[in-house]
Amino acid sequence: MKKIDLEQEKTHLGLLFLTLLIPLVLYLGRELDDNRLTSWAWVFEAATPGRLWLILALLSPLLWLLARSSLPSIRHPLVPALAAFVGSLLFVEVPEVIVDASRYFIQAKFLKEQGVAWFLREWGREIFAWTDLPLIPFCYGLLFSLFGEVRLVAQLANAAFFALSVYLVALLGRDLWDEETGLTAGCLLLGFPFLYSQVPLLLVDVGTMTMLLLAMVTWYRALSRGGGWRILLAAASLATAVLVKYSVWLLLLAGLGPLLLLAFAQAAGNGWRLQQGRPVLGRALWIGIIALLLLIPWLFSHWEVMAAQMELLVGYQRPGLQRWGESLISTFLFQTHPLITAALLYSAFRAWRRRDWRWLALAFLLILLLGLLGIRRIRYTLPLFPLIALLAAYGLQGISDRRVRRHLVLAVVVPSLLLAWGAFRPFLQSMGESNLRAAGAYLDRLAVDRAAVIIVPAAEPVLDGRVALPLLDIFTRKQLLYHPHAVTGKRPEGVDISPLRFTWEFPTPAFYRQAAEAVSPRTMVVISSATRPELPPAMAAELAALPFKKEFAGNSEVFLHQTFVVVHHGPELLQP
């Protein structure tokens, strides 16, 4: 017995060593991380790696003690789900660092301003839809209608999506294998640092992850257990997932098909008896029919819009995915904890040895997306993070010692959260987009109702600067009115294949196009990519007549496009 305890202690000591070694190795090789947002080559420009490593060194013995303690193990998926929600709140101060948020905010604002019926009728017409689908902006808009146009409301919704994903992946793991595998998967989903950079943003990717997982869980449960209410829930989940994002359509086909085969095989038995498996096929047919009936009104009324979007996806988005992407090294070593990746690889060996076809039913999506199709964009990989966590959890079950498994999970989650909070968060806060957040807060302190916004075109534009108007609107309660610049920004060559092409094509919404002269008392906001932009003499004189000026010029100096903001206003007193 004493020898066994000694071996266990050696294992824990080795895990402690790995906990401290992995960040060092990744930091030394950080130039290999080609992530386009949170590359390790950039994030430590705003963070002190030595301080973070020291914190981890102080925490590591505590993780060891927690793993060895007699504390009861987590027994309910609500525990890691609550941890996901609370952890997301640590990142609410992150600015909107991805300009796609402008589209989703405008769509949500339209719903708040015009109502649900108008939104459903004008989506893709008056509402610029680009290659989007309406479900997540619709949810944001409903929340804005109920609680006001406050960014925190949308952030709480994304935090709830993240928490629900943790809960759902635990249920899926329990249905396919056992309760402990599911709970481990829920905990491991907290170990993806990149996720924490996305939860605070007004994007659709976190919601997409949740809706895809919800469709898979309800689909498998309806097929394997039956029941009218389960079939209805699965059909509703499938219909909502279809309206989240076009890329989900492929994921649904590739994800639900293997689960159907798995449920059929389990019902048919070893002899693959059709008679016993036939109820599963009937349930699948009913789910598909009901989901289609739910979708028909939308598809019928928006078919022309969606057909144009399909054409854009095929001609623009699909070839673009070969240019816009990150390496697997970045995604699976730097933006995902390496121990998750190692457990994922081991899970393949364990499944092969056990002839466990349930592993293949989940892994098929990863094989298709990353292997056969060669998709490298991490934002398209993000909806698969729960499946990666579940497969990795299955791999960890190959370790017989429960305390060692607990130590491994802690060695994944704690360093990942520390990295996201101590490096990703300050880096994102240092980006130029934080100027919009600070300027919005400043505007809210002014005793005015409205402000005119001037967008100064860049000499060598990376994107159309008008996209900053809704991004500023996210952070202020004041009404913003677009004040066109005297000089129109030139459309650069190659914009047709640019990932930021939409910024040149979206129309300025009507609620920003009222006469700038209606602003009273005078308050004007200048947004540009230069700290000292050149302005036409008349416009410069107009600004000079406003005696007070506040500049916001934070700059991470990493990206080509920068966002600088100057607020000019009259003698209004700042509100406390």
Residue pairs with C-beta under 8 A, 6 or more apart in sequence:
8 401
8 403
8 404
11 401
11 404
12 64
12 67
12 68
12 403
12 404
12 407
13 64
15 64
15 67
15 404
15 407
15 408
15 411
16 60
16 61
16 63
16 64
18 339
18 411
19 56
19 60
19 63
19 411
19 415
20 53
20 56
20 57
20 60
22 337
22 338
22 339
22 415
23 49
23 52
23 53
23 56
23 415
23 419
24 53
26 33
26 40
26 333
26 334
26 338
27 40
27 44
27 49
30 39
30 40
30 41
30 44
30 334
31 41
32 327
32 329
32 330
32 333
32 334
33 39
33 40
33 41
33 329
33 330
33 333
33 334
33 335
34 326
34 327
34 330
35 194
35 326
35 330
35 331
35 334
35 335
35 378
36 324
36 326
37 97
37 98
37 197
37 428
38 193
38 194
38 197
38 335
38 424
38 427
38 428
39 330
39 334
40 334
40 423
42 427
42 556
42 558
43 423
43 424
43 427
44 423
44 427
45 427
45 430
45 556
45 558
46 423
46 426
46 427
46 429
46 430
46 556
47 422
47 423
47 426
47 427
49 423
51 422
52 418
52 419
52 422
52 423
55 418
55 422
56 414
56 415
56 418
59 414
59 418
63 407
63 410
63 411
63 414
64 407
66 406
66 410
67 403
67 404
67 406
67 407
67 410
68 403
68 407
73 180
73 183
73 402
73 406
74 80
74 183
74 187
75 179
75 183
77 166
77 167
77 170
77 171
77 182
77 183
77 186
78 167
80 166
80 167
80 170
80 183
80 186
80 187
80 189
80 190
81 163
81 164
81 166
81 167
81 170
81 186
82 163
83 166
83 190
84 159
84 162
84 163
84 165
84 166
84 189
84 190
85 159
85 160
85 162
85 163
87 190
87 196
87 417
88 155
88 158
88 159
88 162
88 163
88 196
88 199
88 200
89 159
90 196
90 421
90 425
91 196
91 197
91 199
91 200
91 420
91 421
91 425
92 152
92 155
92 200
93 200
93 425
93 429
94 197
94 200
94 201
94 425
94 428
94 429
95 428
95 429
95 431
95 433
95 434
95 436
95 437
96 102
96 201
96 202
96 433
96 436
96 437
96 471
96 474
97 197
97 201
97 428
97 431
97 433
98 201
98 203
99 463
99 467
99 471
99 500
99 503
100 203
100 502
101 201
101 202
101 203
101 471
101 474
102 467
102 468
102 469
102 470
102 471
102 503
102 506
103 128
103 130
103 132
103 137
103 502
103 506
104 132
104 136
104 137
104 140
104 202
104 203
104 204
105 140
105 202
105 470
105 471
105 473
105 474
106 127
106 128
106 470
106 506
106 509
107 119
107 123
107 127
107 128
107 129
107 132
107 134
107 137
107 138
107 140
107 141
108 137
108 138
108 140
108 141
108 143
108 144
108 154
108 202
109 141
109 144
109 149
109 470
109 473
109 509
109 511
110 118
110 119
110 122
110 126
110 127
110 141
110 509
111 118
111 119
111 137
111 138
111 140
111 141
111 142
111 144
111 145
112 141
112 144
112 145
112 149
113 511
114 122
116 142
119 127
119 134
119 138
119 141
120 134
120 298
120 301
121 301
123 129
123 134
123 302
123 305
124 302
124 305
124 306
124 309
125 305
126 510
128 505
128 506
128 507
128 509
129 305
129 309
130 309
130 312
130 502
130 505
130 506
131 246
131 309
131 312
131 313
131 317
132 204
132 245
133 242
133 243
133 244
133 245
133 246
134 243
135 204
135 207
135 211
135 240
135 243
135 244
136 204
136 207
136 208
136 244
137 204
139 157
139 207
140 154
140 157
140 202
143 153
143 154
143 157
144 150
144 153
144 154
147 153
149 477
151 202
151 474
151 475
154 202
155 199
155 200
155 202
157 207
158 198
158 199
158 200
158 201
158 206
158 207
159 199
161 199
161 206
161 207
161 209
161 210
162 195
162 199
162 206
162 210
164 210
164 214
165 189
165 206
165 209
165 210
165 213
165 386
166 186
166 189
166 190
167 186
168 210
168 213
168 214
168 217
168 386
169 182
169 185
169 186
169 189
169 213
169 386
169 387
169 389
169 390
170 182
170 183
170 185
170 186
171 182
171 217
172 182
172 185
172 213
172 216
172 217
172 220
172 386
172 390
173 181
173 182
173 183
173 184
173 185
173 186
173 390
173 393
173 394
174 181
174 182
174 183
175 182
175 217
175 220
175 221
175 224
176 220
176 358
176 361
176 362
176 390
177 358
177 394
177 397
180 397
181 390
181 393
181 394
181 397
182 390
182 393
184 393
184 396
184 397
184 405
184 409
185 386
185 389
185 390
185 392
185 393
185 394
186 389
187 409
187 413
188 340
188 343
188 389
188 392
188 393
188 409
188 412
188 413
189 195
189 385
189 386
189 389
190 413
190 416
190 417
191 336
191 337
191 339
191 340
191 389
191 409
191 412
191 413
191 416
192 335
192 336
192 337
192 340
192 385
192 389
192 416
193 335
193 336
193 337
193 416
193 417
193 419
193 420
193 424
194 331
194 335
194 336
194 378
194 382
195 206
195 382
195 385
195 420
196 417
196 420
196 421
196 424
196 425
197 420
197 424
197 428
198 205
198 206
198 379
198 382
199 206
202 474
204 244
204 245
205 379
205 382
205 383
206 382
207 244
208 244
208 245
208 247
208 248
208 382
208 383
209 382
209 383
209 385
209 386
211 237
211 240
211 241
211 244
211 248
212 241
212 244
212 248
212 251
212 252
212 255
212 383
213 383
213 386
214 237
214 240
214 241
215 234
215 237
215 238
215 240
215 241
215 252
215 255
215 256
216 255
216 256
216 259
217 237
218 230
218 233
218 234
218 237
218 238
219 234
219 237
219 238
219 256
219 259
219 260
219 287
220 259
220 262
220 263
221 230
221 234
222 230
222 231
222 233
222 234
222 283
222 287
223 234
223 259
223 260
223 263
223 264
223 280
223 283
223 284
223 287
224 263
224 266
224 267
224 280
226 279
226 283
231 283
231 286
231 287
231 290
232 290
234 287
235 286
235 287
235 288
235 289
235 290
235 291
235 294
236 290
236 291
236 294
238 252
238 256
238 287
238 288
238 291
239 291
239 294
239 295
241 248
241 252
242 248
242 249
242 252
242 291
242 295
243 295
243 298
246 309
246 310
246 313
247 380
247 383
248 383
251 365
251 369
251 383
251 384
254 364
254 365
254 368
254 369
255 364
255 365
257 364
258 360
258 361
258 362
258 364
259 361
260 280
260 284
261 361
262 357
262 358
262 361
263 280
264 277
264 280
264 281
265 272
265 277
265 357
267 276
267 277
267 279
267 280
268 274
268 276
268 277
269 276
299 306
316 496
316 497
316 501
319 497
320 497
320 499
321 375
321 376
321 377
321 380
322 374
323 497
324 377
324 499
325 375
325 376
325 377
325 378
326 335
326 376
326 377
326 378
327 376
328 370
328 376
330 378
331 376
331 378
331 381
332 338
332 341
332 344
333 341
335 378
336 385
336 388
337 412
337 415
337 416
339 408
339 411
339 412
340 388
340 389
340 392
340 412
341 392
342 395
343 391
343 392
343 393
343 395
343 396
343 408
344 388
344 391
344 392
344 395
345 395
346 395
346 398
347 359
347 391
347 392
347 394
347 395
347 398
348 359
348 363
348 395
350 356
350 359
350 394
350 395
350 397
350 398
351 358
351 359
351 360
351 363
351 394
359 391
359 394
362 387
362 390
362 391
363 387
363 391
365 384
365 387
366 384
366 387
366 388
366 391
369 375
369 380
369 381
369 384
370 376
370 381
375 381
396 405
396 408
396 409
397 405
399 405
399 408
427 556
430 554
430 555
430 556
431 554
431 556
431 558
431 559
432 554
432 555
432 556
432 559
432 561
432 562
432 563
432 564
433 471
433 563
434 554
435 552
435 553
435 554
435 563
435 564
435 565
436 468
436 471
436 472
436 474
436 475
436 527
436 552
436 563
436 565
437 475
438 552
438 554
438 565
439 472
439 475
439 476
439 525
439 550
439 552
439 565
439 567
440 472
440 473
440 474
440 475
440 476
441 475
441 476
442 550
442 552
442 567
443 451
443 476
443 478
443 523
443 525
443 567
444 476
444 477
444 478
444 575
445 574
445 575
446 478
446 523
446 567
446 569
446 572
446 574
446 575
447 572
447 573
447 574
447 575
448 478
448 519
448 521
448 523
448 569
448 572
449 478
449 479
450 478
450 479
450 480
450 481
450 518
450 519
450 520
450 523
451 476
451 478
451 479
451 480
451 481
451 519
451 523
451 524
451 525
451 567
451 569
452 480
452 481
452 482
452 483
452 516
452 519
452 522
452 523
452 524
452 525
453 469
453 472
453 480
453 481
453 482
453 483
453 512
453 524
453 525
453 527
454 483
454 485
454 524
454 525
454 526
454 527
454 535
454 539
455 465
455 466
455 468
455 469
455 482
455 485
455 527
455 528
456 465
456 485
456 526
456 527
456 528
456 529
456 530
456 533
456 534
456 535
457 465
457 485
457 487
457 488
457 489
457 490
458 465
458 489
458 528
458 529
458 530
458 561
460 492
461 489
461 490
461 492
461 529
461 561
462 492
462 500
462 560
462 561
463 498
463 500
463 503
463 504
463 561
464 489
464 500
464 503
464 504
465 489
465 527
465 528
465 529
466 482
466 503
466 506
466 508
467 503
467 506
468 527
468 563
469 480
469 482
469 508
469 512
469 527
470 509
470 512
472 480
472 525
472 527
472 565
473 480
473 512
478 523
480 512
480 525
481 512
481 513
481 514
481 515
481 516
481 518
481 519
482 508
482 512
482 513
482 516
483 516
483 524
485 536
485 539
486 536
486 538
486 539
487 536
491 504
495 501
495 504
521 569
521 570
521 572
522 545
522 546
522 569
522 570
523 546
523 567
523 568
523 569
523 570
523 572
524 542
524 543
524 546
524 567
524 568
524 569
525 565
525 566
525 567
525 568
526 533
526 535
526 543
526 565
526 566
526 568
527 563
527 564
527 565
528 564
529 561
529 562
529 563
529 564
530 562
530 564
531 551
531 553
531 564
533 564
535 543
543 568
546 568
546 569
546 570
547 570
547 571
548 568
548 569
548 570
548 571
548 572
549 566
549 567
549 568
549 569
550 566
550 567
550 569
551 564
551 565
551 566
552 564
552 565
552 566
552 567
553 564
555 562
555 564
